[in-house]
Amino acid sequence: MHYAALTFVGMCFKRQLFESCYDSCMQHIEEPYLRHRRARLVRGLQGKILEVGVGTGVNFEHYSTEAQVIGIEPSEQMLQQARLKLERAPAAANITLHPIGCGDPALETMFEPQSLDYVVCTLVLCTIPDPVAAVRQFKKWLKPGGKLIVLEHIRSEKRLSAGVQDFVNPLWKKVAGGCHLNRATHKMIPEQGFLLEREEHFKVGIPFYEAVYSRR
Ligand SMILES: C[S@@+](CC[C@H](N)C(=O)[O-])C[C@H]1O[C@@H](n2cnc3c(N)ncnc32)[C@H](O)[C@@H]1O
């Protein structure tokens, strides 16, 4: 077989492997570091909410029945797992799932400008191919005063650690479903005109970041 075809098959296999192992790989950091943050960020939300790249649906259990959640996720394998979690979610009736991702032209027409109360991004701005374009779109769709909710790993402020992130990133992207280890998401979001309401930096080996931004 041609080398390019072999590489393609290899990449598909790795992506499938990553997606099928996602929950079990994440288990070690979910319970001690992330689950309580997801709950804190999501449980009080009311109104029309876009959750971007829902993955296997780990946030679903935290939404209240006051939330109207539109979840988007381009990977069918992730969506299959998300549908199973949805069955057990208290707000299941208020959560809809759509097989689409940021950058997809069909997403352009899914929302009216200034129609969303919240956009939720957890561990996804690291993976979206063009996060700046995505955040600009979120700003367009959010109502004035609407909130962008973020839980992401980020680029280290320390030169040596950031250098290690840069070095490891090409391999990491291949084995972790397109995730970038080295994005400075905490700097990129305010650069797009969002106002920081609160932020918390923490570490899970690499730097992580929990924040709430509001649209002017
Ligand atoms: C690391 S997982 C995080 C899943 C989930 N948000 C969480 O908190 O566990 C990244 C997710 O982003 C999804 N994704 C990749 N490209 C995307 C895009 N262009 N738009 C939206 N989601 C995307 C992937 O399929 C994957 O499910």
The ligand as a MOL file (V3000), in Angstrom:
LIG
                    3D

  0  0  0     0  0            999 V3000
M  V30 BEGIN CTAB
M  V30 COUNTS 27 29 0 0 0
M  V30 BEGIN ATOM
M  V30 1 C -10.4500 16.1780 24.6220 0
M  V30 2 S -12.0660 15.9300 24.0210 0 CHG=1
M  V30 3 C -13.0480 16.7760 25.2500 0
M  V30 4 C -14.4570 16.2870 25.3260 0
M  V30 5 C -15.3340 16.9700 26.3840 0
M  V30 6 N -15.6030 18.3600 26.0530 0
M  V30 7 C -14.7470 16.8950 27.7700 0
M  V30 8 O -14.7650 17.9050 28.5050 0
M  V30 9 O -14.3070 15.8100 28.1620 0 CHG=-1
M  V30 10 C -12.1270 17.0640 22.6450 0
M  V30 11 C -13.4020 16.9330 21.8430 0
M  V30 12 O -13.4470 17.9460 20.8460 0
M  V30 13 C -14.0510 17.3950 19.6980 0
M  V30 14 N -13.7450 18.2110 18.5250 0
M  V30 15 C -12.7450 18.0490 17.6240 0
M  V30 16 N -12.8330 18.9790 16.6680 0
M  V30 17 C -13.8960 19.7540 16.9730 0
M  V30 18 C -14.5100 20.8670 16.3420 0
M  V30 19 N -14.0230 21.3850 15.1980 0
M  V30 20 N -15.6140 21.4090 16.9170 0
M  V30 21 C -16.1050 20.8950 18.0600 0
M  V30 22 N -15.5630 19.8300 18.6970 0
M  V30 23 C -14.4810 19.2670 18.1590 0
M  V30 24 C -13.4600 15.9900 19.6370 0
M  V30 25 O -14.1860 15.1380 18.8010 0
M  V30 26 C -13.5180 15.6080 21.1020 0
M  V30 27 O -14.7360 14.9880 21.4310 0
M  V30 END ATOM
M  V30 BEGIN BOND
M  V30 1 1 1 2
M  V30 2 1 2 3
M  V30 3 1 2 10
M  V30 4 1 3 4
M  V30 5 1 4 5
M  V30 6 1 5 6
M  V30 7 1 5 7
M  V30 8 2 7 8
M  V30 9 1 7 9
M  V30 10 1 10 11
M  V30 11 1 11 12
M  V30 12 1 11 26
M  V30 13 1 12 13
M  V30 14 1 13 14
M  V30 15 1 13 24
M  V30 16 1 14 15
M  V30 17 1 14 23
M  V30 18 2 15 16
M  V30 19 1 16 17
M  V30 20 1 17 18
M  V30 21 2 17 23
M  V30 22 1 18 19
M  V30 23 2 18 20
M  V30 24 1 20 21
M  V30 25 2 21 22
M  V30 26 1 22 23
M  V30 27 1 24 25
M  V30 28 1 24 26
M  V30 29 1 26 27
M  V30 END BOND
M  V30 END CTAB
M  END
